C-alpha cells in the first residue's frame, strides 16, 4: 500500500519528503542538537487553527496534542513565545498579501487587537495537554493504555497527536545503573523495558500523528527518522541533508 505524503505540520522544507510511516516520526540527536525545538515547532502547527481567523490563515491542523515530557525539560514560556510569534508572523504575512486592499486592512486592524491575540494564544494552549511520567513503568503504562483511555474522548483520538520528548530518557538512566561495579545476575533483563517501549511505539495507532525525540542510539525500525548532527545545524533523512536554523523567535526552521 502506498504511503501518504508528509503531514504539513512538519517544519517548512520537509513537507515534500516521502515518510516511511506517515503517522509516526522520531527525531534523533545528541543533547542540545535541537530535537525539542523541532517537536515544539510541530506541536505549534498542530494546535493552530485550521480555519481563517479574521482573514488570517495559519495553516494549522487544530488538533489536540498530548505532550509527554520524559526528562522534565519542557518550558511552557518558550512554547508560548514561539506560538505567539507564529501567530504574529501569520498576521504580518496576511497584511503583506493584502497591502493594496485598504478596506481589508482596515477591517483587520479593527478585529485584531492585543486582547484578541491573547485569547487566540490561550485557545491554542487549551489544546496542549501535558504529562510527565516518573519512570519507564509509567511511560509504558501510558503507551499501553491509550487505546482504552482515549476511546471516549471528545474530540475523538483521530483529532489528537502525541509528542513524546526524550522517549529513551529512562532507558539511559537504566544503562548507567548497568555499568556499576556490582551487576546483579538479572542485569540482562534490564533491557526488556526499552524493548517493550519500542514495541508499544511501533504498534501505536491510537493517535493521528506521533512524534518522539531520542538519542542517536535509539533505532526503532519502520519509523520515519530524522537525525540532527551534534552542532544542531544539519538534519538528515534517508541520506538527504538539510540545513537547520534555530532562532529565539522563529524556533526550528529547515532549508534544502
C-alpha positions in Angstrom: 0.0 0.0 0.0 1.4 3.4 -1.0 2.4 5.7 1.8 0.8 9.0 2.2 2.8 12.2 2.0 4.3 14.0 4.9 1.9 15.9 7.2 2.1 19.7 6.7 2.8 20.2 10.4 6.5 19.3 9.7 8.8 22.3 9.5 8.9 24.0 6.1 11.5 22.4 3.9 10.5 18.9 4.9 6.9 18.8 3.6 7.8 17.2 0.2 9.5 14.1 1.6 8.0 10.6 1.5 8.0 9.2 5.0 8.4 5.5 5.8 5.4 5.8 8.1 3.1 8.8 7.6 1.8 8.5 11.2 4.9 8.1 13.3 8.2 10.1 13.3 11.3 10.1 15.5 13.8 12.9 15.8 17.2 11.7 17.0 20.3 13.5 18.0 22.7 14.3 20.9 21.8 16.6 23.8 21.4 20.2 22.7 21.1 19.4 18.9 17.6 20.9 18.7 15.2 17.9 19.0 12.8 19.6 21.4 12.8 22.7 19.2 11.8 20.5 16.3 8.8 19.0 18.1 7.8 22.3 19.6 7.5 23.7 16.1 5.5 20.6 15.1 3.2 20.9 18.1 2.5 24.6 17.4 1.4 23.8 13.8 -0.8 21.1 15.2 -2.7 23.3 17.6 -3.0 26.4 15.5 -6.5 27.0 13.8 -7.2 25.1 10.6 -9.7 27.8 9.5 -9.3 31.5 8.8 -9.2 33.9 11.8 -10.4 37.4 10.8 -9.0 36.6 7.3 -5.6 35.3 8.6 -4.6 31.8 7.6 -2.3 29.9 10.0 -2.1 26.6 8.1 -2.7 24.7 11.3 -4.4 21.4 12.0 -6.4 22.4 15.1 -5.5 19.1 16.8 -5.2 18.4 20.5 -1.6 17.4 21.4 -0.6 15.2 24.3 3.0 16.2 25.3 4.8 13.5 27.3 7.8 15.1 29.0 10.2 12.3 29.9 13.2 14.4 31.1 11.2 17.3 32.7 12.7 20.0 30.4 9.6 21.3 28.8 9.3 25.1 29.0 5.8 26.5 28.7 7.3 30.0 28.5 9.4 29.0 25.4 6.5 27.2 23.9 4.1 30.2 24.4 6.7 32.6 23.0 7.1 30.5 19.8 3.3 30.1 19.5 2.7 33.9 19.8 5.5 34.6 17.3 3.9 32.2 14.8 0.5 33.9 15.2 2.0 37.4 14.8 4.1 36.3 11.8 1.0 34.9 10.1 -0.8 38.3 10.7 2.2 40.1 9.2 2.2 37.9 6.1 -1.6 38.5 5.7 -1.0 42.2 5.9 1.7 42.0 3.2 -0.5 39.9 0.9 -3.3 42.5 1.2 -1.2 45.6 1.3 -3.1 47.1 -1.7 -6.5 46.4 -0.2 -7.2 49.2 2.3 -10.7 48.0 3.1 -9.4 44.6 4.2 -6.5 46.1 6.2 -8.9 48.5 8.0 -11.2 45.6 8.9 -8.2 43.5 10.0 -6.9 46.3 12.2 -10.2 46.7 13.9 -10.6 43.0 14.5 -7.1 42.0 15.7 -6.1 43.6 19.0 -3.7 42.7 21.8 -6.7 41.1 23.6 -7.8 39.0 20.6 -4.3 37.7 20.0 -4.0 36.8 23.7 -7.4 34.9 23.5 -6.2 33.0 20.5 -3.0 32.0 22.2 -5.0 30.8 25.2 -7.4 28.8 22.9 -4.4 27.1 21.2 -2.7 26.3 24.5 -6.0 24.8 25.6 -5.4 22.1 23.0 -2.0 21.2 24.5 -2.1 18.6 27.3 1.0 17.8 29.4 2.0 14.7 31.4 5.4 13.9 33.0 5.8 10.2 33.8 8.1 9.4 36.8 9.8 6.4 35.3 9.7 3.9 32.4 7.0 1.9 34.1 4.6 4.9 34.0 5.7 5.6 30.4 4.9 2.0 29.2 1.5 2.1 31.1 0.7 5.4 29.2 1.5 3.8 25.8 -0.4 0.6 26.5 -3.5 2.3 28.0 -4.0 4.8 25.2 -6.5 2.7 23.1 -8.9 2.4 26.0 -8.2 5.7 27.9 -8.8 7.9 24.8 -11.6 5.9 23.3 -14.4 8.1 24.8 -12.7 11.5 24.5 -14.2 14.4 22.7 -12.8 15.2 20.3 -12.0 11.6 19.3 -8.4 10.3 19.1 -8.3 11.0 15.3 -8.1 14.7 16.3 -5.2 14.1 18.7 -1.4 13.9 18.2 1.2 12.6 20.5 4.6 14.2 21.3 6.9 12.1 23.5 10.1 14.2 24.2 13.2 12.2 25.3 11.3 8.9 25.0 14.5 7.0 25.8 15.4 9.1 28.9 14.6 6.4 31.4 16.5 3.8 29.4 19.6 5.9 29.5 19.3 6.1 33.3 19.0 2.3 33.4 22.1 1.9 31.3 24.0 4.0 33.9 22.9 1.5 36.5 24.2 -1.4 34.5 27.8 -0.2 34.5 28.1 -0.1 38.2 30.9 -2.3 39.6 28.4 -4.8 41.1 26.0 -6.1 38.4 23.1 -8.3 39.5 22.6 -11.7 37.9 19.4 -10.5 36.3 21.1 -7.4 34.6 20.2 -8.8 31.2 16.5 -8.3 31.9 17.1 -4.6 32.3 17.0 -4.2 28.6 13.4 -5.5 28.4 11.7 -2.3 29.3 13.2 -0.5 26.4 12.4 -3.3 24.0 8.8 -3.2 25.3 8.7 0.5 24.8 9.8 0.2 21.2 7.2 -2.5 20.6 4.4 -0.2 22.0 5.7 2.7 19.9 5.7 0.7 16.6 2.3 -0.7 17.3 0.7 2.5 18.4 -2.1 3.6 16.1 -4.3 5.5 18.5 -3.2 8.9 17.5 -3.5 10.7 14.2 0.2 11.5 14.4 3.0 10.5 16.8 6.4 12.4 17.2 9.2 11.2 19.5 12.6 12.5 20.3 15.5 10.3 21.4 19.3 10.0 21.5 21.1 8.9 18.3 21.4 5.3 19.7 17.6 4.8 19.5 16.9 2.7 16.4 13.2 1.5 16.1 12.7 0.1 12.6 10.0 1.1 10.2 9.5 4.6 11.6 10.5 7.7 9.7 13.6 9.0 11.5 15.3 12.4 11.3 18.7 12.8 12.7 20.3 16.0 13.9 24.1 16.3 14.0 25.8 17.4 17.2 26.1 21.0 16.0 22.3 21.2 15.5 22.9 22.8 12.0 22.3 19.7 9.9 19.4 17.4 9.6 19.5 14.1 7.7 16.7 11.9 6.4 17.1 8.9 4.2 20.6 10.1 3.1 19.5 13.6 2.3 20.8 16.6 4.3 19.0 19.8 5.2 20.3 23.0 6.8 18.9 23.9 10.2 18.5 27.3 11.8 17.3 27.7 15.4 16.5 31.3 16.5 15.0 32.8 19.6 11.8 33.9 17.9 11.2 31.6 14.9 12.4 28.4 16.6 13.3 25.5 14.3 13.5 26.1 10.6 14.8 23.9 7.8 16.1 24.7 4.3 17.4 22.5 1.5 
